[in-house]
Structures are given as structure tokens and as C-alpha cells.
Amino acid sequence: MSPARKDEKAAVGRPFSLPTAEDLLGDPRDDGPGLDYSLEEGSVREMGYAFVDLIAEYLQGLEGRRVYGPMSPAGMDDIFAEDLPEEGTPFSELVQDCRTRVFPNTMAIGSRRYFGMMNPGPLPVAIFAEALAAAMNQNVASWRHAPAGTAIEKRVVRWLCSLFGLPEGSFGTLTPGGSLANITGLKLAINRSLGRDLSRVDIQEPPGPEMDKLTFYVSSQGHYSFDKAIDLLGLGRSQLRKIPQDQIFRIDIEALEASIRQDLEMGLQPCCIIGIGGCTNTGSIDKLEKLAELSQRYGCWFHVDAAYGGAVILSEMYGPMLRGIELADSITVDPHKWFYMPFESGGILVRDGDFLRKSFLVHPEYYMEKVLQDDSEQGETTTNGQGRRVIPDPRGFHRGDKVNFFQYGIQGSRRQNALKLWLAFKMVGRRQYAAWVEKDIELARILAARMRRMEDFRILGPNTLGVCNFRWEPLGPDGTPRFNLVENDQLNRELQEVVERDGDAWFSYTVLDGRVSLRVNVENRCMEQSDIERLVQVICHTADKILAAK
């Protein structure tokens, strides 16, 4: 610290001050040339400006580089093979490492030539909000440790609940992603079916055979996280019913009801019906109103996985495709998809916010929670580790004085992920978000129209949202298929792999109705029709090149 800064501190009259690290250990900058571990203003600004330049360089260079490099996993490991450094590395070298080793070997997410998974280029305001959240380093587990962070997350949750038409008593919590939200939704379904929650003191024994009778229902297009959830929650894989799909990859309603009735006849307990609000494979949206009706009829929890398609609720034009989602007991959302947030940013919204809290209510002594003294208040009593009676606040999250988010979900330590959402919503507004979503859907439909005009390609799936599935099936001169089904499967894989290797674009392939299908996802607020036309040219050129080699 410079003498001038020491004098400035001395001039501020304070009754008490702790010794600084410099006072105790000396100036850490004296330990090595060019190293500065302090939080001096100049050091922070220097690093910050360098990283801002690096971020801008990365974003500006996306369109001038390969979308995906042909590096092998072993080769990539070799690039980063190094021992743990014994001494520190100058900051300038670290910046250069990012530029020369990280950037060239990174998938070009955000490029207008990337048509892959649901991970669009994030909004700049959200990128810098991530840095701000890291600087403040708040643990949004309890109100006491993150008062502003808690209030911001409450507000973001209320915005989301309102968007989806949930009632005033609804609430939720942000999660790292949709998988944890889906697991939480199924846990809530189990609690409701068995009459269990952590706020009750009379639950000492495991649920036993009652747990084995619970059954869950999801489309065969459901996300893999439901398989994980069943295992993590101590259930058997056979308790998750994979219901067949209809012609446009939605859950077959008649088959679903038949499965429920069969389970009832066998003495089992239908527990949860899962609706898909935009499946990963095709973007298909289940008939959510019908599922809500069945859930009510058979006493099931109704969970909607809207991790991908939930953002269409922002659009007055396409929002009605999610009609019925407002009847859900719980909804999974994933803002790091179509809300253009950087990873991680997921969430679960619950119709009964108090039930969510009771399901995860614990009272660790070190969080210094308020102990209510009025035993006449409603709510179950619990006993903490010191034998002191703790009465959960019965007023609910929307009337209580504090929200401790560790009591609303699985996580303990929680990053301040709501900050980027809060800033983005305020900066962008619903109308602009809706316009981006609508444009992506329209571009996907333009792509489908282009593919339909080409006789060697066949559209698969409903083309409902931003996902377009199609299959390459080359025809001979007489108009009959040139290859058999298995050979066409391999041709479609090869087309994707050649495009990936050339680096001109990136899309994936999947399997629909047992056959390999090419899958293009349009999810980029910067994309234009010219980018779709270019993709069509890349696909056609690659197909011609493959056929010429046959």
C-alpha cells in the first residue's frame, strides 16, 4: 500500500479497525516479480479491462472461426497436460493461454452457424452480471447471508410464476438446471402422495411398501433426468411408465389413461403425470390441458417439464401452445435456454409455495433462525439439536419476513443466479424477449419449408418450436430409394460428421421412430434468414460430396 493510501485511512476516524494482511504479512507484491495478489483498485481494473477485451475478442471472432474443431479427446488432454505450478504465473500469460489454448478448442456457442443443443449465446448484460455475482460472492441460502440476493430471487420467481399463470400462493426456487428441477418436482409428488414433509415431527420411519406402489407417467420423449430422478429418489425403474407417443411425438392420451387404470387394478398408486412443454428431440408439446384433467381425475401431481419450450409463454402469438401449464402443480424452467442466460440458470415453480417450503424445511442451529414463541400459531412444531422448540412460520413466503432458500429445495450453498435474470428482464423487457423467440420459431419453419422442396429430404416431427428434424434419403434416377433404411441411417450420421469436421456449421442427429434423423435447433437472437439459407447450402454441398464418393 502506498504512503498516500495509508494516510487516507488514518484520516478516517474509526473507533476500531482490524490489521490488514499487509500489516501482518507485508506487501505480497514483494514475493515475486510481476505478481499482484492484492485487491488494490488498479489491479482489479487492470484484470477487468483485460477480461472485457478477451470476452469481446471471443464474441467478435465467432463468425470467423470453425464452429467445432476436429481435435480428439486424447489430443485435447495433451494440450492441457501440465503439472500443478509451484510458482504463480504472470496474469498476462494466463490471458494468452485463454486466447491460444481455450478459444480455438471451444465449441463456438453463439455463432450464427451453431444449430446444436439448447444453449444459445448469452446476453452481454448476463455475462457481466456473472462477474458481479462472483465479486459479491453471496450464498443465497439464507436471508441473513444475502438479503439483496434473496429479495432479487423472490422477485424473479414471482415474475416467472406470473408469466405462467400460477396463483398468488405459488413460489419456487432457482436451480442449476432443469435436471435438478425435475428431481425436485418428483420429490414433491412423492411427498404429496404419502402425506410427508420435513416440517412434520411424526415421520421417523421410512415409507416402506407404500413407496413401492407409486407410479409415474411420462412420454417416451421425456428427458433422461426423469430416469435419474427415479433412481435418486429410491424408486425402481419399473415405477416410471414410458407412455407411447402419437404421430407428432406427444404423449398418447389414451395409452396414458389405460396405463393408469391398469395400475389401479393392480393395487398401485398413480403418483405423478409429467407433461412435456417442448421436448429436446423435436420440440413437441404435450396436450397439457388433457394431462391436467387426468391428473385431477386420478389424484396425481401434475408436473410440466418446460425447460426448453417454457420461454414461448413470453409470446402472445405462440404462448397458447402451452395452454394448460397454468394448471400444473410444478413447472421446470431453464432460463439458460431460450431466455439467453449463461449456464447455470434453471428453476422450479410450485403452485403451493408453502408445500414446497414444508417439503424441505430444516433448522440448522448455525443459521440463527428466529424462534417463534407463540405456540398457538398454526404449523407443526419441531425440535432442534439443543432441545429448543422451533415453530415454523405459518404465514407463508409472501407474508413472512424472511425467505431462506435452503428451506425451499435440495441445495444448501447457492450462487446468486437470480441477479443476471433480474438485470436481463429489466434491460430487455418481455416484448423483446417475445420477438426473439418468435423469430427463432419462424426461421425454423423457413428451414423446414426449404427441406420439403428437396426430393432427397423428408421432414420428421411437428416443427413446433425452434427444432427442425429431417432425414436424408437419396433417390435414384427413377425416383426410388437409392439405399435401404440401415444404409440411410449411416448416410445421415456421415452427413452430420462431415459437416462437423469441416467446421462450416454444427447440428446434431437423433433417433426418431427407430431411424436416424438430423436435428437442427434455431435458438440465436442474432440469426437471420440468410444464415438458414447458408445452412441449406452447406447441407446440400456436403450431401453431394458424400454421394460422389460412393
VMD Tcl script that draws the C-alpha trace (Angstrom):
set ca {
  {0.00 0.00 0.00}
  {1.32 3.43 -0.90}
  {2.05 6.02 1.87}
  {-0.70 8.22 0.42}
  {-3.31 5.46 0.84}
  {-2.10 4.78 4.39}
  {-2.55 8.47 5.17}
  {-6.05 8.38 3.71}
  {-7.00 5.50 6.00}
  {-5.51 7.25 9.00}
  {-7.56 10.35 8.25}
  {-10.81 8.42 8.58}
  {-11.66 8.35 12.27}
  {-12.79 4.86 13.27}
  {-13.05 3.60 16.85}
  {-11.79 0.16 15.84}
  {-10.00 -1.37 12.87}
  {-8.51 -4.77 12.17}
  {-4.91 -5.10 10.97}
  {-4.66 -5.60 7.23}
  {-2.98 -8.58 5.59}
  {-0.19 -6.17 4.61}
  {0.31 -5.22 8.26}
  {0.62 -8.87 9.23}
  {2.47 -10.36 6.26}
  {3.98 -7.43 4.42}
  {3.22 -6.48 0.84}
  {2.60 -9.70 -1.13}
  {3.87 -7.99 -4.26}
  {7.37 -8.19 -2.84}
  {7.25 -12.02 -3.06}
  {7.79 -12.20 -6.78}
  {8.24 -10.01 -9.85}
  {5.07 -9.07 -11.70}
  {2.70 -10.75 -9.23}
  {-0.08 -8.84 -7.52}
  {-2.48 -10.76 -5.31}
  {-3.93 -7.66 -3.67}
  {-7.31 -6.09 -4.22}
  {-5.88 -2.68 -5.00}
  {-8.20 -0.72 -7.27}
  {-5.68 -0.56 -10.07}
  {-5.13 -4.34 -10.04}
  {-8.84 -5.11 -10.22}
  {-9.38 -2.63 -13.03}
  {-6.39 -3.94 -14.97}
  {-7.64 -7.51 -14.77}
  {-11.18 -6.43 -15.51}
  {-10.28 -4.47 -18.63}
  {-8.14 -7.37 -19.86}
  {-11.00 -9.83 -19.44}
  {-13.50 -7.44 -21.05}
  {-11.18 -7.22 -24.06}
  {-10.85 -11.01 -24.08}
  {-14.63 -11.51 -23.95}
  {-15.19 -9.01 -26.74}
  {-12.46 -10.67 -28.80}
  {-14.11 -14.07 -28.36}
  {-17.60 -12.85 -29.27}
  {-16.42 -10.81 -32.26}
  {-14.42 -13.74 -33.60}
  {-17.23 -16.32 -33.54}
  {-18.23 -15.92 -37.17}
  {-14.66 -16.03 -38.45}
  {-13.68 -19.38 -36.96}
  {-14.67 -23.02 -37.18}
  {-17.77 -23.91 -35.24}
  {-16.16 -27.11 -33.96}
  {-12.60 -28.38 -34.28}
  {-11.60 -31.97 -35.14}
  {-9.45 -32.39 -32.02}
  {-9.57 -35.82 -30.34}
  {-10.07 -36.19 -26.56}
  {-6.51 -37.50 -26.22}
  {-5.13 -34.59 -28.21}
  {-7.09 -32.15 -26.10}
  {-5.69 -33.69 -22.91}
  {-2.19 -33.27 -24.34}
  {-2.78 -29.56 -24.92}
  {-3.58 -29.06 -21.25}
  {-1.07 -31.58 -19.87}
  {0.99 -29.77 -17.20}
  {1.96 -30.23 -13.58}
  {0.46 -28.13 -10.82}
  {2.57 -24.95 -10.87}
  {4.91 -24.48 -7.92}
  {5.07 -20.73 -8.53}
  {2.50 -18.27 -9.77}
  {2.13 -17.37 -13.45}
  {2.01 -13.75 -14.64}
  {-1.52 -12.63 -15.41}
  {-0.61 -11.67 -18.98}
  {0.39 -15.27 -19.68}
  {-2.95 -16.52 -18.34}
  {-4.80 -14.20 -20.71}
  {-2.69 -15.51 -23.58}
  {-3.47 -19.10 -22.52}
  {-7.17 -18.36 -22.90}
  {-6.56 -16.85 -26.31}
  {-4.33 -19.60 -27.72}
  {-5.41 -22.79 -25.94}
  {-9.00 -22.30 -24.78}
  {-10.68 -20.30 -27.56}
  {-9.53 -22.42 -30.56}
  {-10.69 -25.63 -28.85}
  {-14.11 -24.45 -27.72}
  {-17.46 -25.08 -29.40}
  {-18.49 -21.75 -30.93}
  {-21.67 -21.32 -28.91}
  {-23.33 -18.11 -30.04}
  {-22.18 -18.44 -33.64}
  {-24.89 -17.99 -36.23}
  {-23.66 -21.28 -37.69}
  {-24.31 -23.24 -34.48}
  {-27.61 -25.19 -34.54}
  {-26.99 -27.62 -31.69}
  {-28.41 -28.08 -28.24}
  {-30.49 -25.55 -26.31}
  {-27.58 -23.36 -25.24}
  {-27.68 -20.02 -27.08}
  {-25.15 -17.23 -26.84}
  {-25.92 -15.35 -23.60}
  {-26.91 -11.72 -23.31}
  {-23.93 -9.43 -22.58}
  {-25.63 -7.96 -19.50}
  {-25.93 -11.51 -18.12}
  {-22.27 -12.22 -18.84}
  {-21.15 -9.26 -16.75}
  {-23.78 -9.97 -14.08}
  {-22.00 -13.30 -13.60}
  {-18.78 -11.45 -12.81}
  {-20.60 -9.11 -10.43}
  {-22.22 -12.05 -8.64}
  {-18.80 -13.68 -8.27}
  {-17.32 -10.47 -6.86}
  {-20.03 -10.20 -4.19}
  {-19.86 -13.97 -3.62}
  {-23.18 -14.18 -1.81}
  {-24.51 -17.51 -0.60}
  {-28.21 -17.16 -1.36}
  {-29.09 -19.95 1.04}
  {-30.36 -17.76 3.86}
  {-31.72 -14.25 4.00}
  {-29.15 -13.20 6.59}
  {-26.24 -14.05 4.29}
  {-27.71 -12.49 1.15}
  {-30.56 -10.05 1.87}
  {-30.48 -8.31 -1.53}
  {-29.81 -11.59 -3.35}
  {-32.78 -13.20 -1.61}
  {-35.10 -10.29 -2.45}
  {-33.98 -10.37 -6.09}
  {-34.59 -14.11 -6.39}
  {-38.01 -13.73 -4.79}
  {-38.88 -11.07 -7.34}
  {-37.61 -13.13 -10.29}
  {-39.58 -16.16 -9.06}
  {-42.72 -14.03 -8.77}
  {-42.22 -12.76 -12.32}
  {-41.91 -16.33 -13.59}
  {-44.92 -17.56 -11.61}
  {-47.00 -14.71 -13.03}
  {-45.82 -15.42 -16.58}
  {-47.04 -19.00 -16.31}
  {-50.35 -18.01 -14.74}
  {-49.75 -19.57 -11.33}
  {-51.74 -18.17 -8.37}
  {-50.54 -15.75 -5.71}
  {-49.65 -18.55 -3.31}
  {-47.19 -20.07 -5.77}
  {-43.46 -19.85 -5.29}
  {-40.30 -21.58 -6.42}
  {-36.55 -21.65 -6.34}
  {-33.78 -21.33 -8.90}
  {-31.70 -24.42 -9.56}
  {-28.52 -25.11 -11.54}
  {-30.61 -26.59 -14.35}
  {-33.70 -28.49 -15.41}
  {-32.49 -31.86 -14.16}
  {-32.44 -30.79 -10.52}
  {-35.79 -29.05 -11.01}
  {-37.33 -32.26 -12.39}
  {-35.94 -34.27 -9.49}
  {-37.45 -31.71 -7.10}
  {-40.82 -31.95 -8.86}
  {-40.94 -35.72 -8.46}
  {-39.92 -35.46 -4.80}
  {-42.84 -33.09 -4.22}
  {-45.14 -35.57 -5.94}
  {-43.99 -38.33 -3.58}
  {-44.48 -36.11 -0.54}
  {-48.00 -35.25 -1.60}
  {-48.93 -38.89 -2.27}
  {-47.51 -40.17 1.04}
  {-48.51 -37.16 3.15}
  {-44.88 -36.49 4.07}
  {-42.81 -33.34 4.51}
  {-39.82 -32.29 6.59}
  {-41.88 -29.93 8.74}
  {-43.62 -32.88 10.41}
  {-42.09 -34.48 13.51}
  {-44.02 -37.74 13.37}
  {-42.15 -39.09 10.35}
  {-39.42 -41.27 11.80}
  {-39.70 -44.47 9.79}
  {-39.07 -44.95 6.06}
  {-42.18 -45.13 3.89}
  {-41.74 -48.86 3.30}
  {-44.09 -50.69 0.92}
  {-46.18 -47.59 0.23}
  {-43.26 -46.14 -1.70}
  {-43.10 -49.23 -3.89}
  {-46.70 -48.72 -5.03}
  {-46.16 -45.26 -6.51}
  {-46.20 -44.94 -10.30}
  {-45.09 -42.08 -12.54}
  {-46.05 -41.39 -16.15}
  {-44.09 -39.60 -18.89}
  {-43.90 -39.64 -22.66}
  {-41.29 -41.81 -24.33}
  {-39.83 -38.45 -25.40}
  {-39.30 -37.41 -21.77}
  {-35.93 -36.09 -20.63}
  {-33.35 -38.51 -19.24}
  {-33.41 -36.63 -15.93}
  {-36.60 -38.48 -15.00}
  {-34.74 -41.80 -15.13}
  {-32.13 -40.28 -12.84}
  {-34.81 -38.88 -10.55}
  {-36.47 -42.26 -10.11}
  {-33.16 -43.81 -9.09}
  {-32.06 -40.94 -6.83}
  {-35.40 -40.95 -5.00}
  {-35.09 -44.63 -4.12}
  {-37.66 -45.91 -6.62}
  {-37.43 -48.76 -9.11}
  {-37.04 -48.10 -12.83}
  {-40.26 -50.03 -13.44}
  {-42.19 -47.39 -11.49}
  {-41.62 -44.88 -14.30}
  {-44.06 -45.65 -17.09}
  {-42.77 -44.59 -20.53}
  {-46.00 -43.92 -22.41}
  {-46.00 -44.23 -26.23}
  {-46.10 -41.12 -28.38}
  {-48.57 -40.07 -31.04}
  {-47.74 -39.20 -34.65}
  {-46.18 -35.84 -33.70}
  {-44.26 -37.13 -30.68}
  {-46.70 -36.07 -27.94}
  {-47.76 -38.41 -25.17}
  {-50.62 -40.69 -26.28}
  {-53.51 -39.66 -24.01}
  {-55.50 -42.88 -24.46}
  {-52.45 -45.04 -23.76}
  {-51.71 -42.95 -20.67}
  {-55.17 -43.39 -19.20}
  {-55.12 -47.11 -19.98}
  {-51.82 -47.43 -18.09}
  {-53.21 -45.55 -15.09}
  {-56.32 -47.75 -14.95}
  {-54.23 -50.89 -15.21}
  {-52.04 -49.75 -12.32}
  {-55.11 -49.04 -10.19}
  {-56.46 -52.52 -10.88}
  {-53.12 -53.93 -9.71}
  {-53.40 -52.05 -6.40}
  {-50.75 -49.49 -7.29}
  {-50.96 -45.74 -6.60}
  {-50.63 -43.35 -9.54}
  {-48.49 -40.54 -8.18}
  {-47.41 -38.11 -10.90}
  {-48.22 -37.30 -14.51}
  {-45.41 -35.48 -16.31}
  {-46.17 -33.21 -19.25}
  {-43.52 -32.05 -21.71}
  {-43.56 -28.38 -22.71}
  {-41.16 -28.74 -25.63}
  {-39.17 -31.98 -25.76}
  {-35.47 -31.93 -26.57}
  {-35.73 -34.21 -29.60}
  {-38.46 -32.49 -31.58}
  {-39.83 -29.54 -29.58}
  {-43.19 -31.32 -29.29}
  {-45.59 -30.03 -26.64}
  {-47.95 -32.45 -24.91}
  {-51.66 -31.71 -24.61}
  {-51.20 -30.07 -21.22}
  {-54.89 -29.34 -20.63}
  {-55.75 -33.01 -21.13}
  {-52.95 -34.06 -18.78}
  {-54.16 -31.61 -16.14}
  {-57.65 -33.09 -16.41}
  {-56.33 -36.65 -15.99}
  {-54.15 -35.58 -13.06}
  {-57.17 -34.15 -11.27}
  {-59.33 -37.17 -12.07}
  {-56.84 -39.69 -10.69}
  {-55.38 -37.59 -7.87}
  {-51.91 -37.26 -9.42}
  {-49.38 -34.49 -9.03}
  {-49.07 -32.68 -12.39}
  {-45.50 -31.71 -13.24}
  {-44.63 -29.93 -16.51}
  {-41.10 -30.02 -17.86}
  {-40.95 -26.74 -19.78}
  {-37.17 -26.44 -19.63}
  {-36.96 -25.85 -23.37}
  {-40.35 -24.58 -24.50}
  {-41.29 -22.52 -21.45}
  {-40.00 -19.30 -23.00}
  {-42.81 -19.29 -25.58}
  {-45.07 -18.13 -22.74}
  {-43.45 -14.73 -23.34}
  {-45.07 -14.54 -26.78}
  {-48.71 -13.60 -27.26}
  {-48.53 -15.30 -30.66}
  {-47.15 -18.69 -29.58}
  {-47.87 -18.68 -25.84}
  {-51.22 -20.50 -26.32}
  {-49.27 -23.61 -27.34}
  {-48.63 -24.05 -23.59}
  {-52.32 -23.80 -22.69}
  {-52.88 -25.84 -19.53}
  {-49.46 -25.18 -18.00}
  {-51.16 -22.77 -15.57}
  {-52.88 -25.85 -14.04}
  {-49.60 -27.56 -13.17}
  {-48.57 -28.33 -9.60}
  {-44.94 -27.73 -10.54}
  {-43.12 -26.41 -13.60}
  {-39.49 -26.78 -14.64}
  {-37.98 -23.75 -16.38}
  {-34.48 -23.29 -17.80}
  {-33.54 -19.65 -18.45}
  {-30.12 -20.74 -19.75}
  {-32.01 -21.96 -22.78}
  {-34.43 -19.60 -24.51}
  {-34.05 -16.75 -22.01}
  {-30.45 -16.36 -23.26}
  {-28.82 -16.77 -19.87}
  {-25.33 -18.24 -19.36}
  {-25.08 -21.54 -17.53}
  {-26.21 -22.20 -14.81}
  {-29.78 -20.99 -14.64}
  {-32.72 -23.32 -14.06}
  {-35.68 -23.26 -11.73}
  {-38.81 -24.92 -10.43}
  {-42.12 -23.13 -9.86}
  {-44.67 -24.66 -7.49}
  {-48.38 -23.92 -7.25}
  {-48.35 -24.31 -3.44}
  {-45.34 -22.36 -2.22}
  {-45.90 -23.31 1.40}
  {-45.88 -27.01 0.48}
  {-42.55 -26.51 -1.26}
  {-41.13 -24.99 1.92}
  {-42.50 -27.68 4.19}
  {-41.06 -30.37 1.96}
  {-37.51 -29.12 2.52}
  {-37.80 -27.41 5.90}
  {-34.78 -27.92 8.15}
  {-33.48 -25.81 11.05}
  {-29.66 -25.86 11.37}
  {-28.63 -24.01 14.51}
  {-25.84 -22.04 12.85}
  {-28.26 -20.16 10.56}
  {-29.62 -18.32 13.63}
  {-33.26 -18.54 12.59}
  {-35.98 -16.75 14.52}
  {-37.71 -18.96 17.06}
  {-41.41 -18.20 17.38}
  {-42.70 -18.13 20.93}
  {-46.43 -18.20 20.26}
  {-47.36 -21.89 20.33}
  {-50.91 -21.00 19.36}
  {-49.78 -20.20 15.82}
  {-50.53 -22.82 13.22}
  {-47.84 -25.14 11.92}
  {-46.08 -28.25 13.11}
  {-43.50 -28.00 15.90}
  {-40.03 -29.42 15.59}
  {-37.13 -29.76 17.97}
  {-33.67 -28.55 17.14}
  {-30.41 -30.12 18.30}
  {-30.46 -28.17 21.57}
  {-33.90 -29.37 22.59}
  {-35.43 -25.96 21.87}
  {-38.89 -25.86 20.31}
  {-38.97 -24.32 16.84}
  {-42.32 -23.41 15.30}
  {-42.20 -22.97 11.51}
  {-43.60 -19.65 10.42}
  {-47.14 -20.42 9.14}
  {-47.60 -17.15 7.29}
  {-46.14 -18.36 4.01}
  {-43.33 -16.91 1.95}
  {-45.35 -13.99 0.61}
  {-46.24 -12.71 4.09}
  {-43.25 -13.86 6.13}
  {-40.41 -11.51 6.96}
  {-37.59 -13.72 5.63}
  {-37.11 -16.39 3.00}
  {-34.28 -18.86 3.46}
  {-33.90 -20.57 0.10}
  {-32.09 -23.58 1.55}
  {-35.52 -24.43 3.00}
  {-37.14 -24.45 -0.47}
  {-35.07 -27.03 -2.29}
  {-32.29 -29.58 -2.35}
  {-29.34 -27.20 -2.46}
  {-27.56 -25.71 0.51}
  {-24.90 -23.37 -0.89}
  {-26.50 -21.39 -3.70}
  {-24.97 -18.96 -6.18}
  {-26.65 -15.61 -6.82}
  {-28.05 -16.79 -10.17}
  {-31.09 -14.53 -9.98}
  {-29.00 -11.38 -10.48}
  {-28.39 -11.99 -14.19}
  {-32.06 -12.83 -14.79}
  {-33.23 -9.77 -12.89}
  {-30.93 -7.43 -14.82}
  {-31.75 -9.05 -18.18}
  {-35.52 -8.90 -17.65}
  {-35.26 -5.24 -16.68}
  {-32.95 -4.32 -19.54}
  {-34.68 -6.32 -22.31}
  {-38.35 -6.47 -21.33}
  {-40.95 -9.11 -22.22}
  {-41.74 -7.73 -25.68}
  {-38.18 -8.00 -26.96}
  {-37.83 -11.48 -25.49}
  {-41.06 -12.45 -27.28}
  {-39.76 -11.04 -30.57}
  {-36.57 -13.12 -30.33}
  {-38.50 -16.31 -29.59}
  {-40.94 -15.65 -32.42}
  {-38.12 -15.04 -34.90}
  {-36.37 -18.28 -33.95}
  {-39.60 -20.24 -34.49}
  {-40.17 -18.57 -37.85}
  {-36.59 -19.31 -39.00}
  {-37.02 -22.99 -38.07}
  {-40.19 -23.06 -40.17}
  {-38.36 -21.46 -43.11}
  {-35.76 -24.23 -42.85}
  {-38.50 -26.88 -42.85}
  {-40.04 -25.30 -45.94}
  {-36.68 -25.37 -47.75}
  {-36.11 -29.04 -46.88}
  {-39.59 -30.01 -48.07}
  {-38.79 -28.64 -51.53}
  {-35.84 -31.04 -51.93}
  {-36.83 -34.54 -53.01}
  {-33.94 -36.24 -51.18}
  {-35.00 -34.94 -47.77}
  {-38.02 -35.78 -45.61}
  {-39.30 -33.75 -42.65}
  {-39.89 -35.61 -39.38}
  {-41.65 -34.30 -36.28}
  {-44.04 -31.39 -35.84}
  {-41.62 -28.47 -36.31}
  {-43.49 -26.83 -33.42}
  {-40.82 -24.64 -31.83}
  {-37.26 -23.94 -32.95}
  {-36.38 -27.58 -33.68}
  {-36.47 -28.93 -37.23}
  {-35.91 -32.66 -37.78}
  {-35.34 -34.11 -41.25}
  {-33.87 -37.22 -42.82}
  {-31.68 -37.53 -45.90}
  {-32.97 -40.31 -48.16}
  {-31.25 -40.07 -51.57}
  {-33.33 -41.15 -54.55}
  {-32.17 -42.80 -57.73}
  {-32.85 -41.55 -61.29}
  {-36.14 -43.45 -61.30}
  {-37.34 -41.76 -58.09}
  {-36.97 -44.86 -55.92}
  {-34.78 -45.01 -52.74}
  {-31.14 -45.47 -53.63}
  {-30.25 -47.07 -50.28}
  {-32.03 -49.20 -47.69}
  {-33.08 -47.97 -44.25}
  {-29.90 -49.03 -42.45}
  {-27.69 -47.52 -45.17}
  {-29.67 -44.28 -44.95}
  {-29.10 -44.23 -41.18}
  {-25.36 -44.35 -41.78}
  {-25.58 -41.69 -44.50}
  {-27.32 -39.29 -42.09}
  {-24.68 -39.89 -39.43}
  {-21.96 -39.35 -42.01}
  {-23.51 -36.09 -43.21}
  {-23.52 -34.70 -39.67}
  {-19.96 -35.87 -39.03}
  {-18.58 -34.37 -42.26}
  {-20.24 -31.01 -41.60}
  {-18.86 -31.09 -38.06}
  {-15.36 -31.96 -39.27}
  {-15.38 -29.24 -41.94}
  {-16.41 -26.68 -39.30}
  {-18.83 -24.82 -41.57}
  {-21.80 -25.42 -39.25}
  {-22.86 -27.64 -36.38}
  {-26.07 -29.56 -35.80}
  {-26.79 -32.93 -34.25}
  {-28.56 -36.14 -35.13}
  {-31.02 -38.13 -33.07}
  {-33.25 -41.20 -33.42}
  {-36.97 -40.86 -34.18}
  {-39.19 -43.89 -34.69}
  {-36.09 -46.05 -34.75}
  {-34.40 -44.16 -37.59}
  {-31.54 -41.63 -37.55}
  {-32.75 -38.07 -38.05}
  {-30.81 -34.85 -38.49}
  {-31.74 -32.28 -35.88}
  {-31.35 -28.51 -36.28}
  {-32.19 -26.18 -33.40}
  {-32.64 -22.46 -34.07}
  {-32.01 -20.52 -30.87}
  {-30.00 -17.40 -31.56}
  {-31.29 -13.87 -31.22}
  {-28.75 -12.67 -33.83}
  {-29.65 -15.20 -36.51}
  {-31.26 -14.11 -39.78}
  {-32.83 -15.85 -42.78}
  {-29.51 -15.63 -44.65}
  {-27.99 -17.92 -42.01}
  {-30.70 -20.50 -42.71}
  {-30.07 -20.27 -46.45}
  {-26.35 -20.76 -45.86}
  {-27.02 -23.84 -43.73}
  {-29.13 -25.37 -46.52}
  {-26.24 -24.80 -48.93}
  {-23.78 -26.45 -46.53}
  {-26.06 -29.49 -46.15}
  {-26.62 -29.86 -49.90}
  {-22.94 -29.42 -50.74}
  {-21.94 -31.99 -48.13}
  {-24.58 -34.47 -49.34}
  {-23.32 -34.14 -52.92}
  {-19.73 -34.68 -51.77}
  {-20.66 -37.85 -49.87}
  {-22.63 -39.30 -52.80}
  {-19.81 -38.55 -55.23}
  {-17.52 -40.74 -53.14}
  {-19.93 -43.71 -53.14}
}
mol new
graphics top color blue
foreach p $ca { graphics top sphere $p radius 0.5 }
foreach p [lrange $ca 0 end-1] q [lrange $ca 1 end] { graphics top cylinder $p $q radius 0.2 }
display resetview
